[in-house]
Amino acid sequence: MFGKKKNSSNSGSGKVKNKKKSGSYLDASKKKRQKYLIIIIPIIAAMVAILAISATRYSSEINKFGTVGSAHEHAAFIINVNGTPIDFSQPQYQVQSRLIHIEGGDGFTLHRHTDRVPFGEFLRSENMNIEDSCFSIAGETSNQQEQQQEYCSNGTEELRAFVNGEELESPLTLGNYIPKEDDRILLIYGNQTEDQLSQSLSALEEVPILKT
């Protein structure tokens, strides 16, 4: 009888010990989860804030230039730098903006999808810009650092802009110009003769405008 009581006592203490171990494990797990939540929740909140800011900015850009789908105009364009047209048919130039872009592997037809978006917005989407009498192209070097190439009127080389064969008073005007259906736009930089300029304008006239 005494042996049975002893066994019963030992069994009870064993249960108590197991409860203590189980309780300690649950407490540790709970603390670990709370620690993870303290770290994760601020990260999620920051991501949500970034997405909200990006969406707001993107929405304001669309509102600034009109609703996507409010227009679908097509214009031909060529950008010629020192006698060499930029090849916009390359993949890195294709569909860089929903508002105004080139597409389908074509490098000459500009597609405008909102009613107020200007040519300058297309340039900015391609990391290019017209500022004062300078045309700039931003690119990356081999070590992935941004490099800015500028082509400015300097008395020898000149930046000039044409729409439908008519020269604009200032190339800067082209940045704010809203391309219209069947327009033909030429932005040219260099020391070209009048014959060379005429050849560039003639080449632009021959470019097919793909209306897709």
BELMOLIN-V138921 format. One record per residue. N is the residue number from 1. RES is the residue in three letters. PHI is phi in whole degrees, -180 to 180 (* if undefined). NEAR is the number of other C-alpha atoms within 12 Angstrom. Layout:
BEGIN
N,RES,PHI,NEAR / N,RES,PHI,NEAR
END
This chain:
BEGIN
1,MET,*,7 / 2,PHE,-62,8 / 3,GLY,-62,9 / 4,LYS,-64,10 / 5,LYS,-62,11 / 6,LYS,-63,12 / 7,ASN,-64,13 / 8,SER,-62,14 / 9,SER,-65,14 / 10,ASN,-65,14 / 11,SER,-64,14 / 12,GLY,-65,14 / 13,SER,-67,14 / 14,GLY,-63,14 / 15,LYS,-64,14 / 16,VAL,-62,14 / 17,LYS,-62,14 / 18,ASN,-63,14 / 19,LYS,-64,14 / 20,LYS,-63,14 / 21,LYS,-64,14 / 22,SER,-62,14 / 23,GLY,-64,14 / 24,SER,-64,14 / 25,TYR,-64,14 / 26,LEU,-65,14 / 27,ASP,-62,14 / 28,ALA,-64,14 / 29,SER,-64,14 / 30,LYS,-62,14 / 31,LYS,-64,14 / 32,LYS,-66,14 / 33,ARG,-63,15 / 34,GLN,-63,14 / 35,LYS,-65,14 / 36,TYR,-63,14 / 37,LEU,-63,15 / 38,ILE,-61,14 / 39,ILE,-81,14 / 40,ILE,-73,14 / 41,ILE,-58,15 / 42,PRO,-62,14 / 43,ILE,-65,14 / 44,ILE,-62,14 / 45,ALA,-62,15 / 46,ALA,-66,14 / 47,MET,-64,14 / 48,VAL,-62,14 / 49,ALA,-64,14 / 50,ILE,-63,14 / 51,LEU,-63,15 / 52,ALA,-65,14 / 53,ILE,-65,14 / 54,SER,-62,14 / 55,ALA,-64,14 / 56,THR,-65,15 / 57,ARG,-64,14 / 58,TYR,-63,20 / 59,SER,-63,19 / 60,SER,-68,14 / 61,GLU,-64,21 / 62,ILE,-63,25 / 63,ASN,-64,18 / 64,LYS,-63,19 / 65,PHE,-105,29 / 66,GLY,109,24 / 67,THR,-81,23 / 68,VAL,-60,24 / 69,GLY,101,19 / 70,SER,-75,19 / 71,ALA,-153,23 / 72,HIS,-153,28 / 73,GLU,-103,31 / 74,HIS,-128,31 / 75,ALA,-142,36 / 76,ALA,-94,39 / 77,PHE,-150,47 / 78,ILE,-140,40 / 79,ILE,-115,38 / 80,ASN,-114,33 / 81,VAL,-119,29 / 82,ASN,52,25 / 83,GLY,87,20 / 84,THR,-122,17 / 85,PRO,-67,22 / 86,ILE,-71,23 / 87,ASP,-87,20 / 88,PHE,-79,30 / 89,SER,-78,21 / 90,GLN,-67,18 / 91,PRO,-56,16 / 92,GLN,-68,19 / 93,TYR,-100,28 / 94,GLN,-80,26 / 95,VAL,44,28 / 96,GLN,-90,24 / 97,SER,-149,29 / 98,ARG,-73,30 / 99,LEU,-80,39 / 100,ILE,-155,42 / 101,HIS,-163,41 / 102,ILE,-113,41 / 103,GLU,-155,28 / 104,GLY,68,20 / 105,GLY,77,19 / 106,ASP,-91,27 / 107,GLY,-114,30 / 108,PHE,-125,38 / 109,THR,-96,38 / 110,LEU,-94,49 / 111,HIS,-109,43 / 112,ARG,-104,42 / 113,HIS,-111,33 / 114,THR,-131,32 / 115,ASP,-81,27 / 116,ARG,-128,29 / 117,VAL,-82,39 / 118,PRO,-91,31 / 119,PHE,-61,46 / 120,GLY,-62,32 / 121,GLU,-69,33 / 122,PHE,-62,38 / 123,LEU,-59,35 / 124,ARG,-63,26 / 125,SER,-67,25 / 126,GLU,-101,28 / 127,ASN,61,24 / 128,MET,-127,28 / 129,ASN,-163,31 / 130,ILE,-114,38 / 131,GLU,-139,24 / 132,ASP,56,20 / 133,SER,-111,28 / 134,CYS,-123,30 / 135,PHE,-111,37 / 136,SER,-122,27 / 137,ILE,-129,25 / 138,ALA,-100,22 / 139,GLY,-143,18 / 140,GLU,-109,13 / 141,THR,-82,11 / 142,SER,-62,8 / 143,ASN,-97,8 / 144,GLN,64,9 / 145,GLN,-94,10 / 146,GLU,-72,13 / 147,GLN,-126,16 / 148,GLN,-105,17 / 149,GLN,-105,19 / 150,GLU,-119,22 / 151,TYR,-124,30 / 152,CYS,-116,28 / 153,SER,-62,24 / 154,ASN,-139,14 / 155,GLY,98,11 / 156,THR,-110,14 / 157,GLU,-89,21 / 158,GLU,-138,26 / 159,LEU,-98,38 / 160,ARG,-135,39 / 161,ALA,-131,37 / 162,PHE,-132,35 / 163,VAL,-128,33 / 164,ASN,55,24 / 165,GLY,83,23 / 166,GLU,-100,19 / 167,GLU,-78,22 / 168,LEU,-78,22 / 169,GLU,-59,15 / 170,SER,-141,24 / 171,PRO,-59,33 / 172,LEU,-60,27 / 173,THR,-60,23 / 174,LEU,-64,37 / 175,GLY,-61,31 / 176,ASN,-98,23 / 177,TYR,-79,27 / 178,ILE,-94,32 / 179,PRO,-60,38 / 180,LYS,-108,28 / 181,GLU,-56,24 / 182,ASP,71,26 / 183,ASP,-63,31 / 184,ARG,-130,37 / 185,ILE,-116,42 / 186,LEU,-126,40 / 187,LEU,-116,47 / 188,ILE,-134,43 / 189,TYR,-130,38 / 190,GLY,148,29 / 191,ASN,-113,23 / 192,GLN,-78,22 / 193,THR,-80,17 / 194,GLU,-63,11 / 195,ASP,-65,11 / 196,GLN,-66,19 / 197,LEU,-65,28 / 198,SER,-62,18 / 199,GLN,-65,19 / 200,SER,-66,34 / 201,LEU,-67,31 / 202,SER,-67,18 / 203,ALA,-62,23 / 204,LEU,-65,32 / 205,GLU,-64,24 / 206,GLU,-86,15 / 207,VAL,-69,24 / 208,PRO,-73,21 / 209,ILE,-96,27 / 210,LEU,-87,22 / 211,LYS,-102,20 / 212,THR,-117,16
END
